[in-house]
Amino acid sequence: MRTDSLTSQMSQDELYALSLEVMPGGAGVGAYAMPDDARFIINRGEGSKLLSTEGKWYIDYVGGAGALIIGHAFPSVVEAAQAQVAKGLHLYGTLNEPAIQYARVLVDAIPCADQVVYATTGSEATFYAMRIARAYTGRSKVVKCEGAYHGNHDYSSFSVSPKTLSEYPVGQPDTGGIPTGIREQILIAPYNDLDTVARIFKEHQDDIAALIVEPVQRNIPPQPGFLEGLRELCTEHGIVLIFDEVVTGFRLAYGGAQEFFGVTPDLATYGKIVGGGGPGSCVAGRREIMGQSDPVIRGQDNYAYVNGTLHGNPIGCVAGMATLQELRTPGFYDRLHARTETFKGQVQAILDNHGLEARVWGTGSLWQTVFMDRIPTRHADMMNADMALTKELDRQLLLRGIYVLPGVRRFVSSVHTDEDFATTYAALDDACTTVKANL
């Protein structure tokens, strides 16, 4: 095959065949395998919608995995990125102006932040946060919650999607290729269970460097007092509390989950929205902890190495700054949350009208539909859900032009319109009719 051929002249089926040839499973950009009859290839994004290579428009509730809170190709973000392109796509080796300016914006916005260090992805940010915490405490173990996703690196890939409940604190690896010794460094606790966390802390308190938690775990909300309790336990035992705000950061509020729930961690990790759709993530936190990554102390035992070719990339920085400028518009979050609540209520009403035992819930502008009898409080509840039926309903939505990842939580953006919602309601009503007929 000629590698200089124009892929824009290829049909969707030809492009998919090419993807199978050059990428494992045709999934070189992610872990989600779309249903064969519902798959499509994205040509471009525009506002709240995606256009496939075959000219079909989809209403997008994936939103770049949550990164695009103000939708695709937002004018001010495009303008900022285009202006920076003319000055340089990539700068490395010394400081660049956008990175310094953006660091000031981030420190002012993030409650726990005295300082930030840049990374490129959310996975890198959580990896670095764990490393910084280990360097600061001189301890090695990290506690995470069952069902929580903290990225794709070895230290995070335990008990994210376990087949059976964990024997706390022993976790289950989610992927091959993890060295055996790493298993001993990751301790697993159930989300929303302070008693088990306290027991694990007591049993391993001399070895635990950090507890990392998604303030909203995937789409499971914290029970009253849970995050506050984690803060108290970590302070009591000298353990670094890390909030993984890769999703919740700038999503729940301008100050993220820390502002939304009123709990301040020691460190927090950011990705998605913070890059404005471009390459960008960071770790933010208290000065004395962040100081472990100061290059001046490189070579000392307590130095935490942080470095990457695209860290502080100027495109990500200017796109992020332009995005955050929009988020500072008075009333932005009140409007977004209120519209999402109305949307979720209507979705639930449609499911109820069809007599389907499914629940719609979410915090802020997150939402998800799952066939289960109650809103979950921990991963064990999700394991009891009918995920096969959930994914079938999502497949039917895809076929009707509603872009969701089957079985995965999704997002409302500020540019979703009433017309988008009305189209979604009609598609859902029709999808429910099909699903119920096949039960």
C-alpha positions in Angstrom: 0.0 0.0 0.0 1.3 3.5 -0.9 1.7 5.4 2.4 1.3 8.8 0.6 -2.3 8.0 -0.4 -4.9 10.5 0.8 -6.9 8.8 3.5 -9.6 11.4 3.1 -10.4 9.6 -0.2 -10.9 6.3 1.5 -14.3 5.0 2.6 -15.1 4.3 6.2 -14.8 0.6 5.7 -11.5 1.1 3.9 -10.2 3.2 6.8 -11.3 0.6 9.3 -9.6 -2.2 7.4 -6.4 -0.1 7.3 -6.7 0.5 11.1 -6.8 -3.3 11.7 -3.7 -3.7 9.6 -1.6 -1.0 11.2 -3.0 -0.9 14.8 -3.7 -3.8 17.2 -7.4 -4.5 16.9 -7.8 -1.3 15.0 -7.7 0.5 18.4 -4.4 2.3 18.4 -5.9 5.3 20.1 -7.8 3.7 23.0 -9.1 0.7 24.8 -12.7 0.9 23.7 -13.9 -1.5 21.0 -17.0 -0.2 19.4 -19.8 -2.6 18.4 -19.2 -3.5 14.7 -22.6 -2.2 13.5 -22.2 1.1 15.4 -18.6 2.0 14.8 -17.7 5.1 13.0 -14.6 7.1 12.2 -14.4 10.8 13.3 -13.7 13.3 10.6 -14.1 16.4 12.8 -15.7 17.9 15.9 -17.8 21.0 15.9 -19.5 22.4 19.0 -21.6 19.6 20.6 -21.3 17.3 17.6 -19.0 15.0 15.7 -19.0 14.3 11.9 -18.1 10.9 10.7 -16.0 10.2 7.6 -19.3 9.2 5.9 -21.0 12.5 6.6 -23.2 11.4 9.6 -23.5 13.8 12.5 -23.5 12.5 16.1 -24.4 14.4 19.3 -21.3 14.0 21.4 -21.6 13.1 25.1 -18.0 11.7 25.3 -16.5 15.2 24.9 -12.9 14.0 24.4 -13.3 11.8 27.6 -14.4 14.9 29.4 -11.7 17.3 28.2 -14.1 19.4 26.1 -16.3 21.1 28.7 -17.0 23.9 26.2 -17.3 21.6 23.2 -15.2 21.1 20.0 -13.4 24.0 18.3 -14.5 26.7 20.6 -13.6 30.0 18.9 -11.4 31.5 21.6 -9.5 28.3 22.1 -8.9 27.8 18.4 -7.7 31.4 18.1 -5.3 31.0 21.0 -3.9 27.7 19.6 -3.5 29.1 16.1 -1.7 32.2 17.4 0.7 29.9 19.3 1.3 27.6 16.4 2.9 30.5 14.5 5.3 31.0 17.4 6.0 27.3 17.9 4.2 24.0 18.3 6.8 22.7 20.7 9.4 24.3 22.9 11.7 22.4 25.3 14.8 22.7 27.4 14.0 25.9 29.2 10.9 27.8 30.3 8.4 29.1 27.8 6.2 32.1 28.5 2.7 30.3 28.2 3.8 27.7 30.7 4.8 30.3 33.3 1.6 32.3 32.7 -0.6 29.2 33.0 1.1 28.1 36.2 0.0 31.3 37.8 -3.6 30.8 36.6 -3.6 27.2 37.9 -2.1 28.1 41.3 -4.7 30.8 41.8 -7.5 28.4 40.8 -6.6 25.2 42.7 -7.3 25.3 46.4 -4.4 23.0 47.4 -1.9 24.5 45.0 1.2 26.5 46.1 3.0 25.2 43.1 2.5 23.0 40.0 4.6 20.7 37.8 3.6 19.9 34.3 3.1 16.6 32.6 1.3 15.6 29.4 -1.4 13.2 30.4 -3.5 12.4 33.4 -1.8 9.1 33.7 1.6 10.8 33.9 0.2 13.2 36.5 -1.0 10.4 38.9 2.3 8.5 38.4 4.3 11.6 39.3 2.1 12.4 42.3 2.7 8.9 43.7 6.5 9.4 43.1 6.5 12.8 44.8 4.6 11.4 47.8 7.0 8.5 48.2 10.0 10.9 48.0 8.4 13.2 50.6 7.5 10.5 53.1 10.2 8.0 52.5 7.6 5.3 52.4 6.6 3.1 49.5 3.0 1.9 49.6 0.0 3.6 48.1 -3.7 3.0 48.9 -6.3 3.2 46.1 -10.0 2.4 46.0 -11.5 -0.6 44.3 -13.0 0.4 40.9 -11.0 3.6 40.7 -9.1 4.5 37.5 -5.9 6.5 37.9 -4.4 6.1 34.5 -2.6 3.4 32.6 0.7 2.9 34.4 1.6 -0.1 36.5 1.0 1.5 39.9 -2.6 2.4 39.0 -3.6 -0.8 37.2 -4.9 -2.8 40.1 -8.5 -3.6 40.9 -9.9 -1.1 38.4 -12.3 -3.7 36.9 -11.8 -6.8 39.1 -13.8 -9.9 38.3 -14.4 -10.6 42.0 -14.3 -8.3 45.0 -10.8 -7.8 46.4 -9.6 -9.3 49.7 -8.7 -5.9 51.1 -6.0 -4.7 50.9 -4.8 -7.2 48.3 -5.5 -6.1 44.8 -5.9 -7.8 41.4 -3.8 -6.7 38.4 -5.9 -5.5 35.4 -3.3 -6.1 32.8 -0.4 -8.4 32.0 3.1 -7.1 32.0 3.1 -5.7 35.6 6.2 -6.8 37.6 5.3 -9.0 40.6 7.0 -6.7 43.1 4.7 -3.8 42.3 1.7 -5.8 43.7 3.1 -5.4 47.2 3.1 -1.6 46.9 -0.5 -1.1 46.1 -3.2 -1.5 48.8 -6.9 -1.7 47.9 -9.8 -0.4 49.9 -13.5 -0.1 49.0 -14.8 3.4 48.1 -17.0 5.1 50.7 -15.7 2.8 53.5 -13.8 4.7 56.1 -13.6 1.8 58.5 -11.7 -0.4 56.0 -9.4 2.5 55.1 -8.7 3.1 58.8 -7.9 -0.6 59.3 -5.5 -0.6 56.4 -3.8 2.6 57.7 -3.3 1.0 61.1 -1.9 -2.2 59.8 0.5 -0.6 57.3 0.9 3.0 58.7 4.7 2.9 58.7 4.8 2.0 55.0 2.0 4.0 53.4 3.1 7.1 51.5 -0.2 8.2 50.0 -3.9 7.5 49.5 -5.1 8.5 46.0 -8.8 8.8 45.4 -11.2 10.1 42.7 -13.4 12.5 44.6 -16.2 11.2 42.4 -15.1 7.6 41.6 -15.8 7.2 37.9 -19.5 8.3 38.4 -20.0 7.1 42.0 -20.5 10.1 44.4 -18.9 10.2 47.8 -21.1 9.6 50.7 -21.5 12.5 53.3 -18.3 12.6 55.4 -16.2 10.2 53.3 -13.8 12.7 51.8 -13.7 14.6 55.1 -12.9 11.3 56.9 -10.1 10.5 54.4 -8.6 14.0 55.1 -8.7 13.4 58.9 -7.2 9.9 58.6 -4.3 11.0 56.3 -3.5 13.9 58.6 -3.5 11.6 61.6 -1.1 9.1 60.1 1.1 11.5 58.2 0.0 10.1 54.8 -0.2 12.3 51.7 -3.8 12.7 50.5 -3.9 12.8 46.7 -7.1 13.8 44.9 -7.2 12.5 41.3 -9.0 15.5 39.7 -8.2 14.5 36.1 -11.9 14.3 35.5 -13.4 16.5 38.3 -10.9 19.3 38.0 -12.6 22.4 36.5 -15.6 20.1 35.8 -17.5 20.2 39.1 -16.5 23.8 39.8 -13.7 26.2 38.9 -11.9 25.0 41.9 -12.8 21.4 41.1 -13.9 18.8 43.6 -11.9 20.6 46.3 -14.2 23.6 46.0 -17.3 21.5 45.3 -17.0 19.3 48.4 -15.0 21.7 50.6 -12.1 19.2 51.2 -8.5 20.1 50.5 -5.9 17.4 49.7 -2.1 17.6 49.9 -1.6 16.9 46.2 -4.0 16.9 43.2 -3.6 15.7 39.7 -5.1 17.3 36.6 -5.6 16.4 32.9 -8.4 16.7 30.3 -9.9 20.1 30.8 -6.6 21.6 32.0 -5.2 21.1 28.5 -8.1 22.6 26.8 -8.2 19.7 24.4 -4.4 19.9 23.8 -1.5 18.1 25.5 -1.4 19.1 29.1 -1.7 17.9 32.7 -0.1 18.7 36.0 0.4 17.9 39.6 -0.5 20.6 42.1 0.1 20.8 45.8 1.7 22.1 48.9 5.0 23.8 48.5 6.9 21.6 50.9 5.8 18.4 49.1 6.1 19.8 45.6 9.7 20.8 46.5 10.7 17.2 46.1 10.7 17.7 42.3 12.9 20.8 42.4 15.8 20.0 40.0 18.2 21.8 42.3 18.1 18.8 44.7 18.6 16.3 41.9 20.9 13.5 43.1 19.5 13.6 46.7 17.6 10.6 48.0 14.4 12.5 48.4 14.4 14.0 44.8 11.4 13.1 42.7 12.3 13.2 39.0 9.7 14.8 36.8 10.5 15.4 33.1 8.9 14.9 29.7 9.4 16.1 26.2 5.9 17.7 26.0 5.6 18.9 29.6 4.5 22.5 29.6 3.7 22.3 25.9 2.7 25.8 24.8 -0.2 24.7 22.7 -1.8 22.9 25.7 -1.0 25.9 27.9 -2.7 28.5 25.7 -5.6 26.2 25.0 -6.0 25.6 28.7 -5.9 29.3 29.6 -8.5 30.1 26.9 -10.8 27.4 28.2 -10.4 28.5 31.8 -11.2 32.0 30.8 -14.6 30.8 29.5 -15.2 28.9 32.7 -14.8 32.1 34.7 -17.9 33.5 33.0 -20.3 34.4 35.8 -22.9 31.7 36.3 -21.1 29.2 34.0 -21.3 26.2 36.4 -24.8 27.0 37.8 -26.2 27.0 34.3 -24.3 23.8 33.2 -25.3 21.9 36.4 -29.0 23.0 36.2 -29.3 22.0 32.5 -27.7 18.6 33.3 -30.1 18.0 36.1 -33.1 18.7 33.8 -31.6 16.5 31.2 -31.0 13.6 33.6 -34.5 13.9 34.9 -36.0 13.6 31.4 -33.8 10.6 30.6 -34.9 8.9 33.8 -38.6 9.7 33.0 -38.2 8.0 29.5 -36.7 4.9 31.1 -39.5 4.8 33.7 -42.2 5.2 31.0 -40.8 2.1 29.3 -40.8 0.2 32.6 -37.0 -0.4 32.4 -35.2 -0.8 35.7 -32.3 1.5 34.9 -30.9 4.5 36.9 -29.6 7.8 35.7 -27.3 9.7 38.0 -24.2 11.9 38.1 -22.6 14.8 39.9 -22.5 18.2 38.3 -22.3 17.7 34.5 -21.4 13.9 34.7 -24.1 11.4 33.9 -24.6 7.8 33.2 -27.4 5.3 32.6 -27.0 1.8 34.1 -29.5 -1.1 34.5 -29.5 -1.5 38.3 -32.0 -1.0 41.1 -30.2 1.9 43.0 -27.5 4.5 42.6 -24.2 2.8 43.5 -22.0 3.7 46.5 -19.1 1.4 45.7 -17.7 -0.7 43.0 -19.4 -3.8 44.3 -22.8 -2.2 43.4 -21.6 -1.8 39.8 -20.6 -5.4 39.6 -24.2 -6.4 40.3 -25.5 -4.2 37.5 -26.8 -5.6 34.2 -23.9 -4.3 32.1 -24.8 -6.4 29.1 -28.3 -4.7 28.9 -26.7 -1.3 29.6 -24.3 -1.7 26.7 -27.1 -2.8 24.4 -29.1 0.3 25.2 -25.9 2.4 24.5 -25.4 0.5 21.2 -28.9 1.4 20.2 -28.2 5.1 21.0 -25.0 5.0 18.8 -27.1 3.6 15.9 -29.4 6.6 16.3 -26.6 9.2 16.2 -26.0 9.7 20.0 -22.3 9.3 20.7 -21.7 7.5 24.0 -19.1 4.8 24.9 -21.1 1.7 25.8 -21.1 1.2 29.6 -19.0 4.3 30.3 -20.0 7.5 32.1 -20.5 10.6 29.9 -20.7 14.4 30.0 -22.8 17.4 29.2 -21.0 20.3 27.8 -21.9 24.0 27.9 -22.6 24.0 24.2 -25.2 21.2 24.2 -28.4 22.8 23.0 -32.1 22.3 23.8 -32.3 20.8 20.3 -29.5 18.4 21.1 -31.4 17.3 24.2 -34.7 16.9 22.3 -33.0 14.8 19.7 -31.4 12.7 22.4 -34.8 12.1 24.1 -36.4 11.0 20.9 -33.5 8.6 20.1 -33.6 7.2 23.7 -37.3 6.7 23.5 -36.9 4.7 20.2 -33.9 2.8 21.6 -35.9 1.8 24.7 -38.7 0.5 22.5 -36.2 -1.7 20.7 -34.5 -2.9 23.9 -37.7 -3.8 25.6 -39.0 -5.7 22.6 -35.9 -7.9 22.7 -36.0 -8.7 26.4 
